[in-house]
């Protein structure tokens, strides 16, 4: 994907009306310290358009990033470690669920997990929740640079086993530092959108 234009078009909070976009959307879900903002910045070739933070749980809204006026990358609120009340967490959950139900342009949901650890209970719940809402999540295993290359396949197997993934589910190791996996993710997105000519 040759990226000529990137902009944060829409930010939706708990009470916001979701936009009725006319171009395809690709959503990213993951717990609040898994590196979601770093991944999105890496995909967009920007350093800080998606805000990264040392304090988990900063993404409390759904953020729609316009790419080339052709598609949106959609950053969903992080889950699991944010220091917020149970009520707020439930509201974020309802916001995500509303988006999954109402978006007419959502083509795929990527679920991010930390490759260094076995999937948490929150990861498993989010995976099952996405499936329940009618999508087959694609898994991105972040922070791959923190492992030796020889350890990657073993940890991918742990992710597959922990989430009980169907054999055909893609698991893509990704590193925000080295950009490992970036091209593979874009190739998959372009395949989903039928835009192979953009490569």
BELFEN-V492880 format. One record per helix or strand of 2 or more residues. SS is the DSSP state (alpha for helix, beta for strand). FROM is the first residue (numbers start at 1). TO is the last residue. If there is no record, write none. Layout:
SS&FROM&TO ; SS&FROM&TO
This chain:
beta&6&12 ; beta&24&31 ; alpha&36&44 ; beta&62&67 ; beta&71&75 ; alpha&86&102 ; beta&106&114 ; alpha&121&132 ; beta&138&142 ; alpha&144&146 ; alpha&149&163 ; beta&171&173 ; alpha&182&193 ; alpha&196&198
